[in-house]
Amino acid sequence: MHAVLRPGRVVRLVNLSSGGALIEGRRPLRPGARVYLQLSTDRGSAGRDAQILRCAVASLSGTEGVHYHGALKFDEQWERVWEEFTRCGYAIPESNTSGEACSGHAIPT
């Protein structure tokens, strides 16, 4: 699953629910700002308008720089799309200490 915060910022999806999302990116987000989160898989894409509730530094690294976590609240519940993404058991990547990509746990149905 790929996540993009429009107009084109690639972000990492940390957590997703029908009411909002927690994302991670390299740029700070301004609380109160309006954004559009688009999620894509090999089966298609869908998006939702959202408001940024808060933003905090998630990690600092001499090699990776600063990473931020942003909490988004969707304008409308996203239950049907949430069900579509979770029905297939898409894997959500786990974080690890080495910073390399690793396999994740399937979202429970």
C-alpha positions in Angstrom: 0.0 0.0 0.0 1.4 3.4 -0.9 0.3 6.7 0.7 0.5 10.2 -0.8 -0.4 13.4 0.9 -1.6 15.6 -2.0 -0.2 17.5 -3.9 2.5 14.9 -4.0 4.2 14.2 -0.7 5.0 10.5 -0.3 4.3 9.5 3.3 4.4 6.2 5.2 1.2 5.0 6.6 1.7 4.1 10.3 -1.9 3.5 11.4 -5.2 3.7 9.6 -8.8 3.7 10.9 -12.2 4.6 9.5 -11.9 8.0 11.2 -8.3 9.0 10.5 -4.7 8.1 10.0 -1.3 8.4 11.5 1.4 9.1 8.8 5.1 9.6 8.8 7.0 12.0 6.5 10.1 14.1 6.1 8.3 17.5 6.3 6.4 19.0 9.2 2.7 19.3 8.9 0.7 22.4 10.0 -2.1 21.5 12.5 -5.4 22.8 11.3 -4.4 22.5 7.6 -6.6 20.7 5.1 -5.0 17.9 3.1 -6.0 15.0 0.9 -4.7 11.5 1.7 -4.6 9.1 -1.2 -3.9 5.4 -0.7 -3.0 3.1 -3.6 -2.6 -0.6 -4.0 -2.2 -2.8 -7.1 -6.0 -3.1 -7.1 -6.7 0.7 -7.3 -6.6 3.8 -5.2 -8.9 5.9 -3.0 -8.6 9.1 -1.0 -10.2 11.2 1.6 -10.1 14.9 2.6 -8.7 15.3 6.1 -7.6 17.9 8.7 -4.2 17.7 10.3 -4.8 17.5 14.1 -1.1 17.4 15.3 2.4 16.9 14.2 5.4 15.8 16.2 9.0 14.7 15.6 9.0 10.9 15.3 12.8 10.4 15.0 16.1 12.2 14.5 19.1 10.6 12.8 22.4 11.9 11.5 22.0 9.9 8.3 18.2 9.9 7.8 17.4 13.4 9.1 14.1 14.3 10.8 10.9 12.3 10.4 7.6 13.6 11.5 4.3 11.9 12.6 1.1 13.6 11.6 -2.3 12.7 12.9 -5.1 13.2 10.4 -8.9 13.2 11.0 -11.0 12.4 7.9 -13.9 14.7 7.1 -16.2 11.7 6.6 -15.9 8.1 8.0 -14.1 5.9 5.5 -15.7 2.6 6.5 -16.4 1.1 3.0 -12.9 1.8 1.8 -11.4 0.6 5.1 -13.3 -2.7 4.7 -12.0 -3.0 1.1 -8.4 -2.5 2.0 -8.6 -4.8 5.1 -10.6 -7.6 3.5 -7.6 -8.7 1.4 -5.2 -8.7 4.4 -2.7 -6.2 3.1 0.5 -6.3 5.0 1.4 -3.1 7.0 5.2 -2.8 7.3 6.7 -3.0 10.7 9.5 -0.7 11.8 12.8 -2.2 12.7 16.0 -0.8 14.1 18.1 -1.2 11.0 15.8 1.0 8.9 15.5 -1.6 6.2 12.1 -2.6 4.8 10.7 -5.8 6.3 7.6 -7.8 6.0 4.6 -6.8 8.1 1.7 -8.3 9.8 -1.6 -8.7 7.9 -4.4 -6.4 9.1 -6.9 -8.5 10.9 -10.2 -9.0 9.1 
